[in-house]
Amino acid sequence: MLNIVLLEPEIPANTGNIGRTCVATGTRLHLIEPLGFKINEKQLRRAGMDYWKDLDVTVYDNFDDFLEKNPECQGKLYMATTKAKHVYSNVKFEEDAYIMFGKESAGIPEEILVEYEEFCLRIPMLEHIRSLNLSNSVAVVLYEALRQQAFRQMQMEGELHRLHWKE
């Protein structure tokens, strides 16, 4: 199972959207405090819609607490940052990879990034753009990891409600 890790997320709507994406993809969500909102906040639940109750989510006191409780993440903890040298689509994600994203206002602290240099990845964008929205960034990288795993156990076709596709 893939894992999304949010380090000190600040905006409840982003975390709610990410939670909904995690439920839709069978991905575990890890939230590292401090959070910029309360878990029961209305905006968080609205963005996650009625899927929040189905979310596999764990909250940690800090980054060290996360590492201590997830020792298996060593060697497969990827960090999404605009400062990285490696592009996310060139990374080979393990089935149980951990993909971490920093808070909206500042990203992942450089003190952490320098310890994981070879595991830092970026989403390409134009030079004058500071960053993408957090929930969009999570979706882009997560779906690349899922694509690499051939979208295992995911529904690959949809059905129309009132009409039928032409044969």
ABEGO torsion letter per residue (X at the ends): XBBBBBBGBABAAAAAAAAAAAAAAGBBBBBBOBBABBAABAAAAAAAEAAAAABBBBBBABAAAAAAABAAABGABBBBBAABABBAAABBBBAABBBBBBBAAAEBBAAAAAAAAAABBBBBBBAABABBBAAAAAAAAAAAAAAAAGGBGBBABBBBAABBBBX
